[in-house]
Amino acid sequence: MSTRLSREKVNFLARKILDNLFENDQVEFLDEPNEIRLSIVKSIEEELKLYDLIDKKAIQKIQTQRKSIEEGSREWEILYRKYYNEEISKLGKLLE
């Protein structure tokens, strides 16, 4: 359940975000557009890495269950969502 996006998609999203910022008269740019775009790309990639880590933690919790749970089964999906949401919740508490 990886949240991987291709480099092209990340760049596309970064350009779209930058275009929207350019359209906003209340935004003042203090750096070159390409530098801003690169910062946006870096932020997106860091966010994706964070969600990949949360994904791995949720899967690891399932794999450490006493009984073997088949990936893709209903039980696996329920546990995955539960553990994934727990990790997201923990992250939210850390950021408060």
N, C-alpha and C positions, 0 to 999 in steps of 0.2 A: 504494500500500500504506500509506496514511495511517492513523495510529492515532487519528484524530479521534473523540471522543465528544461527544455533545450536552451542552449545559449541564445539562439535566435528568438525564442519566445520571451526570455527574460529581457533581451534588448528591445524587443517590440513593446513590451509593457513599460519599460523605462522611458522610451520615446513618447508613448501615449501620456504617461504621467507628466513628463516635461512639457508636452504640448498643452495639456490642461493648465499647468502652472503659468505658461506664457499667456494664456487667454484671460487669466485673472489679473485685473488691474491693481489689486491689493498686494500682489506679490512683487517684491523687489529682488532682483538678482544681484548678488555680490560676487559671483564667480562666473566663469565661462560656461556656456550651456553644456559643452561636452563634459566638463568636470562635474557638473550637477548630475548629468545623465549617468556618469560612472558611479557617483555616490548612490544614486537610486538603484543601479544594478547591484552594487555591493549590499545594500540593505535588503533587496529582494532575496539574494543568494543566502544571506545570513538567516533570514526568516525561514527559507526552505530547509536549511540545515537544521534549524531548531525543530521544525515539524518532523523531519526525518529522525531526529534523536528521540522525540516523543513516540513516534511510530515504533522504533526499535525497543524502547522501554516497555511499551504495551505488549509487544510480541514476546519479549523475554519473560514477562510476568505469566503469560499464557503457557510458555514452554516449561516453566518451573512448577506447574500444577502437579499434584500427586498423580492424577490419572492423565493419560495421554488424550489430548483433544485434537481432533483432526482439523487442520487448517481448511477454512472454507465451510465448515459445518456451521449450523445455526448457533450452537453453543460457542464455537470459536468467535463468530461474529459478535455475539452479545458480550462476551468477555473482552474482546478487542475494544469495542466502543466504550465499555465501562472503564477499562484501564487507560485508554487514550484520554477520555474525559477527565479522569483523576489526575493524569499528568498535566493536562491543560490547566486544571484548577490549581494544582500546586504552583505552576508557573505564574498564574495570575496573582496568587498570594505573595510570591516572591517579588513581584513587580510593584506591589502596593506600597 
